[in-house]
Amino acid sequence: MTVTDENRRNAEHARKLYIEGADPKGEATDWAESLAQIRPKVVAALRASNNLRDVRSALEEDGGHMLIFRHLLAPPKSQDQFKLLCHEWPKSSERSNRKQKPEVARAVAIVLAEWMDRDIAPWLEANREPTDLERELLIERVISFIAPKLTETQKRNRLSAEQENAVVDLLIDLGWEKLPSVTIDTRAAIPPKHFMNKTRFATATTTAQEVDIACGFKSSYVAAMECKVTNDATNSVKRVNDVLKKAAAWKAHWGSFVETAALLQGVIKPDDVQRLTDEGVKVFWSHDLDAFANWVRSRV
């Protein structure tokens, strides 16, 4: 893969702006919010599982406890890693807090027991109640695992919201009209110079794919724009893969009717930018919204 000078130059400029724009107060707030969110979750998981003696019952009560249980393993497991160990486990139950069926909870509990870090919960081997100090040490350890990741997510979400709002404000300033968001399943669903924020495009083979901004162009064409902020080069791979997955689904269903675009910001590898352009995704940058403005003007 050969990275163009333009993609390399824009990626480096975005990285420089990201570093220069680092906000200690904003990130400190993200960190404090992460700590405040996680501690009650750990306490609730311990209470529901009788201090880890009965994780099965805890999962039958609330699948969201898996966020905590996964981080008690040696080593802690991501959702995908745990799914490999226990194919019965529905990953979505963690985010939705959906109760797990008894047979699923049983299978998950067996894997958790096998991989549990006994040093983090010494009372299990001793068959006794934990001391206050032991419980607090466990709580603090789990927080130390989860809080950094949650903080990065909150930071990215905060910047993404600002990025999305900038696009919405720009379109309104250009005289575009915002429409209520509905699933787009027919051509001409969005008239020229109209747009939707957080809507979905129907696809033939997968569930409807959400898009951040959908812009109506002439001749019933629509631009599906994904707004992506990345905190580091590793994260950029995941964000770009998400755009490419959606672009492929939309192309398979709609052909050239839907044109995928991506608005990028943060630390993004030039190679990842090139992957987008090589697949026909139109790339724009938050530091150059004028280029996006000129593009939408030319399409209506």
Phi and psi restraints in degrees (value plus and minus 20) as a CYANA .aco file:
   2 THR   PHI    -123.5   -83.5
   2 THR   PSI     100.8   140.8
   3 VAL   PHI    -106.1   -66.1
   3 VAL   PSI     108.3   148.3
   4 THR   PHI     -90.4   -50.4
   4 THR   PSI     136.0   176.0
   5 ASP   PHI     -80.6   -40.6
   5 ASP   PSI     -56.8   -16.8
   6 GLU   PHI     -84.5   -44.5
   6 GLU   PSI     -65.6   -25.6
   7 ASN   PHI     -84.7   -44.7
   7 ASN   PSI     -60.3   -20.3
   8 ARG   PHI     -86.0   -46.0
   8 ARG   PSI     -62.6   -22.6
   9 ARG   PHI     -84.9   -44.9
   9 ARG   PSI     -64.7   -24.7
  10 ASN   PHI     -87.0   -47.0
  10 ASN   PSI     -59.1   -19.1
  11 ALA   PHI     -83.6   -43.6
  11 ALA   PSI     -61.3   -21.3
  12 GLU   PHI     -87.4   -47.4
  12 GLU   PSI     -59.1   -19.1
  13 HIS   PHI     -86.0   -46.0
  13 HIS   PSI     -60.9   -20.9
  14 ALA   PHI     -83.7   -43.7
  14 ALA   PSI     -60.1   -20.1
  15 ARG   PHI     -83.1   -43.1
  15 ARG   PSI     -63.3   -23.3
  16 LYS   PHI     -82.3   -42.3
  16 LYS   PSI     -64.4   -24.4
  17 LEU   PHI     -85.0   -45.0
  17 LEU   PSI     -56.8   -16.8
  18 TYR   PHI     -82.7   -42.7
  18 TYR   PSI     -64.0   -24.0
  19 ILE   PHI     -87.1   -47.1
  19 ILE   PSI     -65.0   -25.0
  20 GLU   PHI     -85.6   -45.6
  20 GLU   PSI     -49.3    -9.3
  21 GLY   PHI    -111.5   -71.5
  21 GLY   PSI     -12.3    27.7
  22 ALA   PHI     -75.9   -35.9
  22 ALA   PSI     113.0   153.0
  23 ASP   PHI    -137.0   -97.0
  23 ASP   PSI      78.9   118.9
  24 PRO   PHI     -77.7   -37.7
  24 PRO   PSI     -60.5   -20.5
  25 LYS   PHI     -87.2   -47.2
  25 LYS   PSI     -64.4   -24.4
  26 GLY   PHI     -82.8   -42.8
  26 GLY   PSI     -62.5   -22.5
  27 GLU   PHI     -91.8   -51.8
  27 GLU   PSI     -52.7   -12.7
  28 ALA   PHI     -84.3   -44.3
  28 ALA   PSI     -57.2   -17.2
  29 THR   PHI     -85.5   -45.5
  29 THR   PSI     -63.1   -23.1
  30 ASP   PHI     -78.2   -38.2
  30 ASP   PSI     -62.9   -22.9
  31 TRP   PHI     -83.9   -43.9
  31 TRP   PSI     -65.7   -25.7
  32 ALA   PHI     -82.8   -42.8
  32 ALA   PSI     -59.6   -19.6
  33 GLU   PHI     -86.5   -46.5
  33 GLU   PSI     -56.7   -16.7
  34 SER   PHI     -83.5   -43.5
  34 SER   PSI     -66.2   -26.2
  35 LEU   PHI     -80.9   -40.9
  35 LEU   PSI     -61.2   -21.2
  36 ALA   PHI     -87.4   -47.4
  36 ALA   PSI     -51.5   -11.5
  37 GLN   PHI     -96.3   -56.3
  37 GLN   PSI     -57.9   -17.9
  38 ILE   PHI    -101.4   -61.4
  38 ILE   PSI     -60.9   -20.9
  39 ARG   PHI     -73.2   -33.2
  39 ARG   PSI     -69.7   -29.7
  40 PRO   PHI     -81.1   -41.1
  40 PRO   PSI     -51.4   -11.4
  41 LYS   PHI     -87.6   -47.6
  41 LYS   PSI     -60.6   -20.6
  42 VAL   PHI     -85.6   -45.6
  42 VAL   PSI     -65.7   -25.7
  43 VAL   PHI     -80.1   -40.1
  43 VAL   PSI     -62.3   -22.3
  44 ALA   PHI     -85.2   -45.2
  44 ALA   PSI     -59.9   -19.9
  45 ALA   PHI     -85.8   -45.8
  45 ALA   PSI     -59.3   -19.3
  46 LEU   PHI     -85.5   -45.5
  46 LEU   PSI     -62.6   -22.6
  47 ARG   PHI     -85.3   -45.3
  47 ARG   PSI     -65.9   -25.9
  48 ALA   PHI     -86.6   -46.6
  48 ALA   PSI     -48.5    -8.5
  49 SER   PHI    -119.1   -79.1
  49 SER   PSI      -9.1    30.9
  50 ASN   PHI      33.4    73.4
  50 ASN   PSI      34.6    74.6
  51 ASN   PHI      36.8    76.8
  51 ASN   PSI      23.8    63.8
  52 LEU   PHI      57.2    97.2
  52 LEU   PSI     -14.4    25.6
  53 ARG   PHI     -97.4   -57.4
  53 ARG   PSI     -43.3    -3.3
  54 ASP   PHI    -160.1  -120.1
  54 ASP   PSI      48.4    88.4
  55 VAL   PHI     -89.0   -49.0
  55 VAL   PSI     -46.2    -6.2
  56 ARG   PHI     -79.5   -39.5
  56 ARG   PSI     -69.3   -29.3
  57 SER   PHI     -83.3   -43.3
  57 SER   PSI     -56.3   -16.3
  58 ALA   PHI     -82.3   -42.3
  58 ALA   PSI     -60.8   -20.8
  59 LEU   PHI     -93.2   -53.2
  59 LEU   PSI     -51.8   -11.8
  60 GLU   PHI     -87.1   -47.1
  60 GLU   PSI     -43.3    -3.3
  61 GLU   PHI    -106.8   -66.8
  61 GLU   PSI     -58.1   -18.1
  62 ASP   PHI    -181.9  -141.9
  62 ASP   PSI      91.9   131.9
  63 GLY   PHI     -86.2   -46.2
  63 GLY   PSI     -35.7     4.3
  64 GLY   PHI     -86.1   -46.1
  64 GLY   PSI     -38.4     1.6
  65 HIS   PHI     -84.1   -44.1
  65 HIS   PSI     -36.3     3.7
  66 MET   PHI     -81.9   -41.9
  66 MET   PSI     -47.4    -7.4
  67 LEU   PHI     -75.7   -35.7
  67 LEU   PSI     -61.7   -21.7
  68 ILE   PHI     -97.4   -57.4
  68 ILE   PSI     -66.8   -26.8
  69 PHE   PHI     -80.5   -40.5
  69 PHE   PSI     -57.3   -17.3
  70 ARG   PHI     -81.8   -41.8
  70 ARG   PSI     -48.4    -8.4
  71 HIS   PHI    -111.9   -71.9
  71 HIS   PSI     -10.9    29.1
  72 LEU   PHI    -123.6   -83.6
  72 LEU   PSI     -14.9    25.1
  73 LEU   PHI    -110.7   -70.7
  73 LEU   PSI     146.7   186.7
  74 ALA   PHI    -140.9  -100.9
  74 ALA   PSI      75.8   115.8
  75 PRO   PHI    -108.9   -68.9
  75 PRO   PSI     149.7   189.7
  76 PRO   PHI     -75.7   -35.7
  76 PRO   PSI     126.9   166.9
  77 LYS   PHI    -136.2   -96.2
  77 LYS   PSI     121.4   161.4
  78 SER   PHI     -93.7   -53.7
  78 SER   PSI     150.3   190.3
  79 GLN   PHI     -78.1   -38.1
  79 GLN   PSI     -67.6   -27.6
  80 ASP   PHI     -84.2   -44.2
  80 ASP   PSI     -58.8   -18.8
  81 GLN   PHI     -86.1   -46.1
  81 GLN   PSI     -60.3   -20.3
  82 PHE   PHI     -89.4   -49.4
  82 PHE   PSI     -55.8   -15.8
  83 LYS   PHI     -80.3   -40.3
  83 LYS   PSI     -54.6   -14.6
  84 LEU   PHI     -85.7   -45.7
  84 LEU   PSI     -53.9   -13.9
  85 LEU   PHI     -99.6   -59.6
  85 LEU   PSI     -48.0    -8.0
  86 CYS   PHI    -160.6  -120.6
  86 CYS   PSI      69.4   109.4
  87 HIS   PHI     -87.7   -47.7
  87 HIS   PSI     -39.2     0.8
  88 GLU   PHI     -90.4   -50.4
  88 GLU   PSI     -41.4    -1.4
  89 TRP   PHI     -92.7   -52.7
  89 TRP   PSI     104.2   144.2
  90 PRO   PHI    -105.3   -65.3
  90 PRO   PSI      91.2   131.2
  91 LYS   PHI     -75.5   -35.5
  91 LYS   PSI     -57.1   -17.1
  92 SER   PHI     -82.4   -42.4
  92 SER   PSI     -41.6    -1.6
  93 SER   PHI     -87.3   -47.3
  93 SER   PSI     -43.4    -3.4
  94 GLU   PHI     -89.9   -49.9
  94 GLU   PSI     -65.2   -25.2
  95 ARG   PHI     -94.1   -54.1
  95 ARG   PSI     -56.5   -16.5
  96 SER   PHI    -104.7   -64.7
  96 SER   PSI     -29.9    10.1
  97 ASN   PHI      42.7    82.7
  97 ASN   PSI       3.9    43.9
  98 ARG   PHI     -91.3   -51.3
  98 ARG   PSI     116.1   156.1
  99 LYS   PHI     -81.6   -41.6
  99 LYS   PSI     119.9   159.9
 100 GLN   PHI    -112.8   -72.8
 100 GLN   PSI     123.7   163.7
 101 LYS   PHI     -84.6   -44.6
 101 LYS   PSI     130.1   170.1
 102 PRO   PHI     -72.9   -32.9
 102 PRO   PSI     -62.2   -22.2
 103 GLU   PHI     -89.4   -49.4
 103 GLU   PSI     -52.7   -12.7
 104 VAL   PHI     -91.8   -51.8
 104 VAL   PSI     -65.2   -25.2
 105 ALA   PHI     -79.7   -39.7
 105 ALA   PSI     -56.1   -16.1
 106 ARG   PHI     -85.3   -45.3
 106 ARG   PSI     -65.5   -25.5
 107 ALA   PHI     -83.9   -43.9
 107 ALA   PSI     -62.0   -22.0
 108 VAL   PHI     -84.8   -44.8
 108 VAL   PSI     -62.2   -22.2
 109 ALA   PHI     -82.7   -42.7
 109 ALA   PSI     -55.3   -15.3
 110 ILE   PHI     -84.5   -44.5
 110 ILE   PSI     -64.3   -24.3
 111 VAL   PHI     -87.2   -47.2
 111 VAL   PSI     -61.7   -21.7
 112 LEU   PHI     -79.9   -39.9
 112 LEU   PSI     -62.8   -22.8
 113 ALA   PHI     -84.4   -44.4
 113 ALA   PSI     -57.3   -17.3
 114 GLU   PHI     -86.7   -46.7
 114 GLU   PSI     -56.2   -16.2
 115 TRP   PHI    -122.3   -82.3
 115 TRP   PSI     -20.1    19.9
 116 MET   PHI     -79.6   -39.6
 116 MET   PSI     117.7   157.7
 117 ASP   PHI     -99.4   -59.4
 117 ASP   PSI      83.8   123.8
 118 ARG   PHI     -87.9   -47.9
 118 ARG   PSI     -44.8    -4.8
 119 ASP   PHI     -89.1   -49.1
 119 ASP   PSI     -46.3    -6.3
 120 ILE   PHI    -101.1   -61.1
 120 ILE   PSI     -38.4     1.6
 121 ALA   PHI    -158.1  -118.1
 121 ALA   PSI      49.4    89.4
 122 PRO   PHI     -83.0   -43.0
 122 PRO   PSI     -40.3    -0.3
 123 TRP   PHI     -89.1   -49.1
 123 TRP   PSI     -39.7     0.3
 124 LEU   PHI     -87.2   -47.2
 124 LEU   PSI     -65.9   -25.9
 125 GLU   PHI     -87.2   -47.2
 125 GLU   PSI     -53.6   -13.6
 126 ALA   PHI    -103.0   -63.0
 126 ALA   PSI     -27.1    12.9
 127 ASN   PHI      34.7    74.7
 127 ASN   PSI      35.2    75.2
 128 ARG   PHI    -165.1  -125.1
 128 ARG   PSI     156.0   196.0
 129 GLU   PHI     -96.1   -56.1
 129 GLU   PSI     128.2   168.2
 130 PRO   PHI     -93.8   -53.8
 130 PRO   PSI     130.1   170.1
 131 THR   PHI     -97.2   -57.2
 131 THR   PSI     144.4   184.4
 132 ASP   PHI     -79.9   -39.9
 132 ASP   PSI     -59.0   -19.0
 133 LEU   PHI     -85.8   -45.8
 133 LEU   PSI     -62.5   -22.5
 134 GLU   PHI     -82.3   -42.3
 134 GLU   PSI     -62.4   -22.4
 135 ARG   PHI     -83.6   -43.6
 135 ARG   PSI     -62.6   -22.6
 136 GLU   PHI     -87.1   -47.1
 136 GLU   PSI     -58.8   -18.8
 137 LEU   PHI     -83.4   -43.4
 137 LEU   PSI     -60.7   -20.7
 138 LEU   PHI     -83.7   -43.7
 138 LEU   PSI     -65.1   -25.1
 139 ILE   PHI     -79.3   -39.3
 139 ILE   PSI     -66.0   -26.0
 140 GLU   PHI     -86.4   -46.4
 140 GLU   PSI     -56.0   -16.0
 141 ARG   PHI     -87.3   -47.3
 141 ARG   PSI     -64.1   -24.1
 142 VAL   PHI     -83.6   -43.6
 142 VAL   PSI     -61.8   -21.8
 143 ILE   PHI     -78.1   -38.1
 143 ILE   PSI     -61.3   -21.3
 144 SER   PHI     -85.5   -45.5
 144 SER   PSI     -46.3    -6.3
 145 PHE   PHI     -97.9   -57.9
 145 PHE   PSI     -63.2   -23.2
 146 ILE   PHI    -110.0   -70.0
 146 ILE   PSI     -57.6   -17.6
 147 ALA   PHI     -77.5   -37.5
 147 ALA   PSI     -63.2   -23.2
 148 PRO   PHI     -80.6   -40.6
 148 PRO   PSI     -61.1   -21.1
 149 LYS   PHI     -87.5   -47.5
 149 LYS   PSI     -61.7   -21.7
 150 LEU   PHI     -85.9   -45.9
 150 LEU   PSI     -57.7   -17.7
 151 THR   PHI     -82.6   -42.6
 151 THR   PSI     -63.0   -23.0
 152 GLU   PHI     -82.2   -42.2
 152 GLU   PSI     -60.1   -20.1
 153 THR   PHI     -84.7   -44.7
 153 THR   PSI     -63.4   -23.4
 154 GLN   PHI     -85.5   -45.5
 154 GLN   PSI     -58.2   -18.2
 155 LYS   PHI     -83.0   -43.0
 155 LYS   PSI     -66.3   -26.3
 156 ARG   PHI     -83.3   -43.3
 156 ARG   PSI     -61.4   -21.4
 157 ASN   PHI     -84.3   -44.3
 157 ASN   PSI     -58.8   -18.8
 158 ARG   PHI     -83.9   -43.9
 158 ARG   PSI     -65.4   -25.4
 159 LEU   PHI     -88.8   -48.8
 159 LEU   PSI     -55.4   -15.4
 160 SER   PHI     -84.4   -44.4
 160 SER   PSI     -60.1   -20.1
 161 ALA   PHI     -83.2   -43.2
 161 ALA   PSI     -61.9   -21.9
 162 GLU   PHI     -83.7   -43.7
 162 GLU   PSI     -60.4   -20.4
 163 GLN   PHI     -83.6   -43.6
 163 GLN   PSI     -67.0   -27.0
 164 GLU   PHI     -83.0   -43.0
 164 GLU   PSI     -63.3   -23.3
 165 ASN   PHI     -82.9   -42.9
 165 ASN   PSI     -53.6   -13.6
 166 ALA   PHI     -84.3   -44.3
 166 ALA   PSI     -58.1   -18.1
 167 VAL   PHI     -88.7   -48.7
 167 VAL   PSI     -64.2   -24.2
 168 VAL   PHI     -79.9   -39.9
 168 VAL   PSI     -66.2   -26.2
 169 ASP   PHI     -82.5   -42.5
 169 ASP   PSI     -59.4   -19.4
 170 LEU   PHI     -83.7   -43.7
 170 LEU   PSI     -65.5   -25.5
 171 LEU   PHI     -83.3   -43.3
 171 LEU   PSI     -61.3   -21.3
 172 ILE   PHI     -84.7   -44.7
 172 ILE   PSI     -59.8   -19.8
 173 ASP   PHI     -83.2   -43.2
 173 ASP   PSI     -49.0    -9.0
 174 LEU   PHI    -102.1   -62.1
 174 LEU   PSI     -19.8    20.2
 175 GLY   PHI      73.0   113.0
 175 GLY   PSI      -7.4    32.6
 176 TRP   PHI    -100.6   -60.6
 176 TRP   PSI     133.6   173.6
 177 GLU   PHI    -129.7   -89.7
 177 GLU   PSI     111.8   151.8
 178 LYS   PHI    -105.2   -65.2
 178 LYS   PSI     110.7   150.7
 179 LEU   PHI    -124.9   -84.9
 179 LEU   PSI     135.6   175.6
 180 PRO   PHI     -81.2   -41.2
 180 PRO   PSI     123.7   163.7
 181 SER   PHI     -97.7   -57.7
 181 SER   PSI     107.2   147.2
 182 VAL   PHI    -157.9  -117.9
 182 VAL   PSI     140.0   180.0
 183 THR   PHI     -87.1   -47.1
 183 THR   PSI     107.3   147.3
 184 ILE   PHI    -108.9   -68.9
 184 ILE   PSI      89.3   129.3
 185 ASP   PHI    -147.8  -107.8
 185 ASP   PSI     -13.8    26.2
 186 THR   PHI    -158.9  -118.9
 186 THR   PSI     136.2   176.2
 187 ARG   PHI     -88.2   -48.2
 187 ARG   PSI     136.9   176.9
 188 ALA   PHI      45.2    85.2
 188 ALA   PSI       0.2    40.2
 189 ALA   PHI     -88.7   -48.7
 189 ALA   PSI     -45.6    -5.6
 190 ILE   PHI    -142.0  -102.0
 190 ILE   PSI      91.7   131.7
 191 PRO   PHI     -86.4   -46.4
 191 PRO   PSI     141.9   181.9
 192 PRO   PHI     -76.9   -36.9
 192 PRO   PSI     124.3   164.3
 193 LYS   PHI      43.4    83.4
 193 LYS   PSI       7.3    47.3
 194 HIS   PHI    -145.5  -105.5
 194 HIS   PSI     134.3   174.3
 195 PHE   PHI    -168.3  -128.3
 195 PHE   PSI     140.5   180.5
 196 MET   PHI    -144.9  -104.9
 196 MET   PSI     126.2   166.2
 197 ASN   PHI    -132.4   -92.4
 197 ASN   PSI     107.8   147.8
 198 LYS   PHI      38.0    78.0
 198 LYS   PSI      49.3    89.3
 199 THR   PHI    -144.1  -104.1
 199 THR   PSI    -194.5  -154.5
 200 ARG   PHI    -151.8  -111.8
 200 ARG   PSI     124.3   164.3
 201 PHE   PHI    -125.9   -85.9
 201 PHE   PSI     109.6   149.6
 202 ALA   PHI     -87.5   -47.5
 202 ALA   PSI     126.8   166.8
 203 THR   PHI    -153.3  -113.3
 203 THR   PSI     141.5   181.5
 204 ALA   PHI     -99.3   -59.3
 204 ALA   PSI     -57.1   -17.1
 205 THR   PHI    -131.2   -91.2
 205 THR   PSI     -32.4     7.6
 206 THR   PHI    -149.7  -109.7
 206 THR   PSI     154.7   194.7
 207 THR   PHI     -85.8   -45.8
 207 THR   PSI     139.5   179.5
 208 ALA   PHI     -75.4   -35.4
 208 ALA   PSI     115.2   155.2
 209 GLN   PHI    -118.2   -78.2
 209 GLN   PSI     106.3   146.3
 210 GLU   PHI     -93.0   -53.0
 210 GLU   PSI     123.6   163.6
 211 VAL   PHI    -149.3  -109.3
 211 VAL   PSI     125.7   165.7
 212 ASP   PHI     -90.9   -50.9
 212 ASP   PSI     -68.9   -28.9
 213 ILE   PHI    -155.2  -115.2
 213 ILE   PSI     107.7   147.7
 214 ALA   PHI    -136.8   -96.8
 214 ALA   PSI     100.9   140.9
 215 CYS   PHI    -131.2   -91.2
 215 CYS   PSI     112.0   152.0
 216 GLY   PHI    -105.8   -65.8
 216 GLY   PSI     107.5   147.5
 217 PHE   PHI    -132.6   -92.6
 217 PHE   PSI     155.1   195.1
 218 LYS   PHI     -87.3   -47.3
 218 LYS   PSI     142.0   182.0
 219 SER   PHI      39.7    79.7
 219 SER   PSI      11.0    51.0
 220 SER   PHI      47.3    87.3
 220 SER   PSI      -3.0    37.0
 221 TYR   PHI    -105.6   -65.6
 221 TYR   PSI     132.0   172.0
 222 VAL   PHI    -154.1  -114.1
 222 VAL   PSI     119.9   159.9
 223 ALA   PHI    -119.4   -79.4
 223 ALA   PSI     106.5   146.5
 224 ALA   PHI    -122.9   -82.9
 224 ALA   PSI      86.0   126.0
 225 MET   PHI    -124.4   -84.4
 225 MET   PSI     107.0   147.0
 226 GLU   PHI    -121.4   -81.4
 226 GLU   PSI     109.3   149.3
 227 CYS   PHI    -119.5   -79.5
 227 CYS   PSI      97.9   137.9
 228 LYS   PHI    -146.5  -106.5
 228 LYS   PSI     103.7   143.7
 229 VAL   PHI    -133.0   -93.0
 229 VAL   PSI     110.7   150.7
 230 THR   PHI    -142.8  -102.8
 230 THR   PSI     122.5   162.5
 231 ASN   PHI    -109.4   -69.4
 231 ASN   PSI     -40.0     0.0
 232 ASP   PHI    -178.8  -138.8
 232 ASP   PSI     150.9   190.9
 233 ALA   PHI     -85.5   -45.5
 233 ALA   PSI     -52.9   -12.9
 234 THR   PHI     -88.1   -48.1
 234 THR   PSI     -62.4   -22.4
 235 ASN   PHI     -83.1   -43.1
 235 ASN   PSI     -50.4   -10.4
 236 SER   PHI     -83.5   -43.5
 236 SER   PSI     -51.7   -11.7
 237 VAL   PHI     -80.9   -40.9
 237 VAL   PSI     -66.4   -26.4
 238 LYS   PHI     -84.1   -44.1
 238 LYS   PSI     -63.6   -23.6
 239 ARG   PHI     -85.9   -45.9
 239 ARG   PSI     -61.7   -21.7
 240 VAL   PHI     -88.4   -48.4
 240 VAL   PSI     -59.6   -19.6
 241 ASN   PHI     -79.2   -39.2
 241 ASN   PSI     -57.4   -17.4
 242 ASP   PHI     -82.7   -42.7
 242 ASP   PSI     -63.9   -23.9
 243 VAL   PHI     -83.3   -43.3
 243 VAL   PSI     -65.4   -25.4
 244 LEU   PHI     -85.4   -45.4
 244 LEU   PSI     -57.1   -17.1
 245 LYS   PHI     -82.3   -42.3
 245 LYS   PSI     -65.5   -25.5
 246 LYS   PHI     -86.8   -46.8
 246 LYS   PSI     -62.2   -22.2
 247 ALA   PHI     -78.9   -38.9
 247 ALA   PSI     -61.2   -21.2
 248 ALA   PHI     -85.6   -45.6
 248 ALA   PSI     -61.0   -21.0
 249 ALA   PHI     -86.1   -46.1
 249 ALA   PSI     -62.0   -22.0
 250 TRP   PHI     -87.0   -47.0
 250 TRP   PSI     -60.8   -20.8
 251 LYS   PHI     -84.2   -44.2
 251 LYS   PSI     -60.8   -20.8
 252 ALA   PHI     -83.0   -43.0
 252 ALA   PSI     -54.5   -14.5
 253 HIS   PHI    -110.9   -70.9
 253 HIS   PSI     -61.7   -21.7
 254 TRP   PHI    -127.5   -87.5
 254 TRP   PSI     -29.5    10.5
 255 GLY   PHI      43.8    83.8
 255 GLY   PSI    -154.5  -114.5
 256 SER   PHI    -103.8   -63.8
 256 SER   PSI     -20.0    20.0
 257 PHE   PHI     -82.5   -42.5
 257 PHE   PSI     -56.0   -16.0
 258 VAL   PHI    -127.4   -87.4
 258 VAL   PSI     106.5   146.5
 259 GLU   PHI    -129.7   -89.7
 259 GLU   PSI      99.6   139.6
 260 THR   PHI    -104.9   -64.9
 260 THR   PSI     115.1   155.1
 261 ALA   PHI    -149.9  -109.9
 261 ALA   PSI     137.8   177.8
 262 ALA   PHI    -155.7  -115.7
 262 ALA   PSI     110.9   150.9
 263 LEU   PHI    -123.7   -83.7
 263 LEU   PSI      97.9   137.9
 264 LEU   PHI    -129.0   -89.0
 264 LEU   PSI     130.5   170.5
 265 GLN   PHI    -178.7  -138.7
 265 GLN   PSI     123.3   163.3
 266 GLY   PHI      85.4   125.4
 266 GLY   PSI    -170.2  -130.2
 267 VAL   PHI    -115.8   -75.8
 267 VAL   PSI      86.5   126.5
 268 ILE   PHI    -150.6  -110.6
 268 ILE   PSI     110.4   150.4
 269 LYS   PHI     -87.6   -47.6
 269 LYS   PSI     115.3   155.3
 270 PRO   PHI     -73.6   -33.6
 270 PRO   PSI     -56.2   -16.2
 271 ASP   PHI     -80.7   -40.7
 271 ASP   PSI     -57.0   -17.0
 272 ASP   PHI     -90.4   -50.4
 272 ASP   PSI     -56.9   -16.9
 273 VAL   PHI     -81.7   -41.7
 273 VAL   PSI     -62.3   -22.3
 274 GLN   PHI     -84.4   -44.4
 274 GLN   PSI     -56.1   -16.1
 275 ARG   PHI     -79.4   -39.4
 275 ARG   PSI     -58.4   -18.4
 276 LEU   PHI     -85.5   -45.5
 276 LEU   PSI     -70.7   -30.7
 277 THR   PHI     -86.4   -46.4
 277 THR   PSI     -54.3   -14.3
 278 ASP   PHI     -84.0   -44.0
 278 ASP   PSI     -48.8    -8.8
 279 GLU   PHI    -112.9   -72.9
 279 GLU   PSI      -9.4    30.6
 280 GLY   PHI      63.6   103.6
 280 GLY   PSI      -8.8    31.2
 281 VAL   PHI    -100.3   -60.3
 281 VAL   PSI     110.7   150.7
 282 LYS   PHI     -98.2   -58.2
 282 LYS   PSI     101.3   141.3
 283 VAL   PHI    -124.0   -84.0
 283 VAL   PSI     111.2   151.2
 284 PHE   PHI    -148.1  -108.1
 284 PHE   PSI     147.3   187.3
 285 TRP   PHI    -149.2  -109.2
 285 TRP   PSI     124.4   164.4
 286 SER   PHI     -82.9   -42.9
 286 SER   PSI     -46.9    -6.9
 287 HIS   PHI    -101.6   -61.6
 287 HIS   PSI     -19.4    20.6
 288 ASP   PHI    -163.6  -123.6
 288 ASP   PSI      41.4    81.4
 289 LEU   PHI     -87.7   -47.7
 289 LEU   PSI     -38.9     1.1
 290 ASP   PHI     -80.3   -40.3
 290 ASP   PSI     -56.0   -16.0
 291 ALA   PHI     -83.7   -43.7
 291 ALA   PSI     -60.1   -20.1
 292 PHE   PHI     -85.9   -45.9
 292 PHE   PSI     -62.9   -22.9
 293 ALA   PHI     -79.2   -39.2
 293 ALA   PSI     -64.1   -24.1
 294 ASN   PHI     -84.5   -44.5
 294 ASN   PSI     -56.2   -16.2
 295 TRP   PHI     -85.7   -45.7
 295 TRP   PSI     -67.1   -27.1
 296 VAL   PHI     -89.3   -49.3
 296 VAL   PSI     -52.2   -12.2
 297 ARG   PHI     -82.0   -42.0
 297 ARG   PSI     -57.5   -17.5
 298 SER   PHI     -94.2   -54.2
 298 SER   PSI     -33.9     6.1
 299 ARG   PHI    -120.1   -80.1
 299 ARG   PSI     -21.0    19.0
